[in-house]
């Protein structure tokens, strides 16, 4: 269930924004959304986040922006996590910025290079200091800082690959984000590498070294995992499940399922269904 949480009116400030820096702890709320623009930067540790139904692993300096139709929650935090959270009233931003956010339908999440992450932290620190000491920025200064934060995000967003050197961790993060979001579709190494902002050969080598498997093997594991769930929870024909899970043909699905599970899809369904009945 999605609920409106922490409306901006609950945090009266002279600058039309509210900022906090906190350690994420045990879940205190369900999936939720806000009536303001929410900017978050994980400045220490790791965690996971579900955005609009898709799960993401967040290393340090993962940067997200959410607004209106976007809903999310954090979970599985590392002990040393620390998150900057900025709520911005839409009235603080120019119409052009609001339209740009509205025109970006996919999840607005990316991982910043460390040096860029530190720059964002310094801007957030400035906004936090003003709030702490009850200093009232003239509107155009607060607006400028918030617009800068959003501009930096879009410079490193997945549809706008940065020309700067991306860390190995960022390459892996972006590759996994793309694969986990699109594994049921026809995937090419070129598309994944483009999203991760690196060349295909470098991505293949990095992925294999990090995951101890090829990208193709990883995609197959995800597809088989989805297929196994569909085999047990639905009565859909096996051919339909094959295509819904991302396989290009029933023969390919049967072959890969047998190789990974040492059992055919039909036998797997019957075996698990019989256990459920019992």
C-alpha positions in Angstrom: 0.0 0.0 0.0 1.3 3.4 -0.9 0.7 6.3 1.5 1.5 10.0 1.5 4.3 10.4 4.0 6.0 13.5 5.5 4.1 16.2 3.6 6.3 19.3 3.3 3.7 21.4 5.2 4.7 19.5 8.3 8.2 21.1 8.2 7.7 24.9 8.0 10.9 26.6 6.8 11.5 30.1 5.4 13.1 28.6 2.3 10.5 26.1 1.0 12.7 23.1 1.6 13.6 20.7 4.5 16.8 18.8 4.8 18.0 16.1 7.1 21.0 13.8 7.5 20.2 10.6 9.3 21.1 7.0 9.7 18.5 4.6 8.3 17.4 2.1 10.9 14.5 -0.4 11.2 11.6 0.2 8.8 9.2 2.8 10.2 6.9 3.1 7.2 5.6 1.2 4.3 5.9 2.0 0.6 5.2 5.8 0.3 5.3 8.9 -1.8 5.6 12.6 -1.1 3.9 15.8 -2.2 7.3 17.5 -2.8 10.5 16.8 -4.8 12.6 14.4 -2.7 16.3 14.3 -3.3 18.4 11.7 -1.5 22.1 10.9 -1.5 23.6 7.9 0.3 26.8 9.4 1.7 28.0 6.4 3.6 27.4 2.6 3.6 25.0 0.7 1.5 21.3 -0.2 1.4 18.5 -1.4 -0.9 15.6 0.6 -2.3 12.4 -0.2 -4.1 11.4 2.5 -6.5 8.1 2.1 -8.4 8.2 -1.6 -7.9 11.9 -2.2 -9.0 14.5 -3.1 -6.5 17.9 -1.4 -6.5 21.2 -2.0 -4.6 22.6 1.3 -3.5 26.4 1.7 -2.9 27.8 4.9 -1.4 26.9 8.0 -3.4 23.8 6.6 -5.0 21.7 9.6 -5.9 17.9 9.6 -6.4 15.1 12.1 -7.2 11.4 11.3 -6.7 8.3 13.3 -7.3 4.5 12.8 -7.6 4.0 9.4 -9.3 7.2 8.0 -7.8 7.0 5.8 -4.7 9.7 4.0 -2.7 11.1 2.6 0.5 14.5 1.7 1.8 15.5 -1.6 3.4 18.5 -3.9 4.2 20.8 -1.1 5.5 24.4 -1.6 6.3 25.4 -0.7 9.9 27.4 2.4 8.8 24.8 3.9 6.5 24.2 7.7 6.4 21.6 9.3 4.1 21.1 13.0 3.1 17.4 13.7 2.4 16.2 17.0 0.9 12.5 17.9 0.4 11.9 20.7 -2.0 8.6 22.5 -2.5 7.7 22.6 -6.3 7.2 26.4 -5.9 10.9 26.8 -5.3 11.9 25.5 -8.7 11.6 27.0 -12.2 8.9 25.6 -14.4 11.5 24.3 -16.9 13.0 22.1 -14.1 9.6 20.8 -13.1 8.8 19.9 -16.7 12.1 18.0 -17.0 11.4 16.0 -14.0 7.8 15.2 -15.2 9.2 14.2 -18.6 11.6 11.6 -17.1 9.3 8.5 -16.7 11.8 5.9 -15.6 13.3 5.6 -12.1 15.5 8.6 -11.4 18.5 6.9 -9.8 22.3 6.8 -10.5 25.6 6.3 -8.7 27.9 9.3 -8.7 31.7 9.2 -8.9 33.2 9.9 -5.5 34.5 13.4 -6.4 31.0 14.4 -7.7 29.4 12.8 -4.7 31.5 15.0 -2.4 30.5 18.1 -4.4 26.8 17.3 -3.9 27.5 16.8 -0.2 29.0 20.3 0.1 25.9 21.8 -1.5 23.6 19.8 0.8 25.8 20.9 3.8 25.2 24.5 2.8 21.5 24.1 2.7 21.5 22.2 6.1 23.6 24.9 7.7 21.2 27.6 6.6 18.3 25.5 8.0 20.1 24.8 11.3 20.8 28.4 12.0 17.4 29.7 10.8 19.1 31.7 8.1 16.7 32.8 5.3 18.3 32.7 1.9 16.9 35.1 -0.6 14.7 32.9 -2.9 16.9 33.0 -5.9 19.9 31.6 -3.9 18.0 28.7 -2.5 16.5 28.0 -5.9 20.0 28.2 -7.5 21.4 25.6 -5.1 18.5 23.2 -5.6 18.6 23.6 -9.4 22.3 22.8 -9.2 21.6 19.6 -7.4 19.1 18.5 -10.0 21.4 19.5 -12.9 24.2 17.4 -11.4 21.9 14.5 -11.2 20.9 14.7 -14.8 24.6 14.9 -15.8 25.0 11.4 -14.4 21.6 10.0 -15.0 21.4 6.7 -17.0 20.0 8.4 -20.2 22.8 11.0 -20.1 26.1 9.1 -19.7 28.8 11.1 -18.1 32.1 11.6 -20.0 34.0 11.4 -16.7 35.8 8.3 -15.6 33.3 6.0 -13.9 34.5 3.8 -11.0 34.4 0.0 -11.3 31.6 0.0 -8.6 29.5 2.5 -10.6 29.9 0.4 -13.8 28.7 -2.7 -12.0 25.9 -0.9 -10.2 24.6 0.6 -13.5 24.9 -2.7 -15.3 23.0 -4.6 -12.6 20.3 -1.9 -12.5 19.8 -2.2 -16.2 19.8 -6.0 -16.3 17.5 -6.4 -13.3 15.1 -3.9 -14.9 15.1 -5.4 -18.4 16.0 -9.1 -18.2 12.6 -10.2 -19.5 13.3 -8.3 -22.7 15.8 -8.9 -25.5 19.1 -7.7 -24.1 22.3 -6.9 -25.9 25.7 -6.5 -24.4 26.0 -3.2 -26.3 22.8 -1.8 -24.6 24.0 -2.8 -21.2 27.5 -1.4 -21.7 26.0 1.9 -23.0 23.9 2.2 -19.8 26.9 1.4 -17.6 28.9 4.0 -19.6 31.8 1.7 -20.6 32.8 -0.4 -23.6 31.4 -3.9 -24.0 34.7 -5.8 -23.6 35.5 -4.0 -20.4 32.0 -4.6 -19.0 32.2 -8.3 -19.8 35.6 -8.7 -18.0 34.6 -6.6 -15.0 31.3 -8.5 -14.6 32.9 -11.9 -14.8 35.6 -10.9 -12.3 33.0 -9.5 -9.8 30.2 -12.0 -10.2 32.2 -15.1 -11.1 29.9 -15.7 -14.1 29.1 -14.2 -17.5 26.4 -11.6 -18.1 24.6 -14.2 -20.2 24.7 -16.7 -17.3 23.4 -14.0 -14.9 20.5 -13.1 -17.1 19.6 -16.8 -17.5 19.5 -17.2 -13.7 17.1 -14.3 -13.4 14.9 -15.6 -16.1 14.8 -19.1 -14.7 14.0 -17.7 -11.2 11.0 -15.8 -12.7 9.9 -18.8 -14.6 10.0 -21.0 -11.5 7.7 -18.6 -9.7 5.3 -18.5 -12.6 5.2 -22.3 -13.0 4.1 -22.7 -9.4 1.8 -19.6 -8.9 0.0 -19.6 -12.3 -1.6 -22.1 -14.7 -0.2 -20.4 -17.8 1.1 -22.6 -20.6 4.8 -23.3 -20.3 5.3 -21.7 -23.7 3.8 -18.5 -22.4 5.9 -18.6 -19.3 9.0 -19.1 -21.4 8.4 -15.9 -23.4 7.2 -13.9 -20.4 10.4 -14.8 -18.6 12.5 -13.4 -21.4 13.4 -16.5 -23.5 13.3 -16.3 -27.2 11.9 -19.7 -27.8 10.4 -22.7 -25.9 13.3 -24.9 -26.9 15.8 -22.4 -25.4 13.7 -22.2 -22.2 13.5 -26.0 -21.8 17.3 -26.4 -22.5 18.4 -23.7 -20.0 15.9 -24.8 -17.4 17.1 -28.4 -17.6 20.7 -27.3 -17.4 20.2 -25.2 -14.4 17.6 -27.2 -12.4 18.4 -30.8 -13.6 14.6 -31.2 -14.2 12.2 -30.1 -17.0 9.8 -27.2 -16.5 6.8 -29.5 -16.7 8.2 -31.9 -14.2 9.2 -29.1 -11.9 5.6 -27.7 -12.0 4.0 -31.1 -11.3 6.4 -31.8 -8.5 5.9 -28.5 -6.7 2.1 -28.5 -7.4 1.8 -32.0 -5.9 3.7 -30.9 -2.8 1.4 -27.9 -2.4 -1.6 -30.2 -2.6 -0.2 -32.5 0.0 
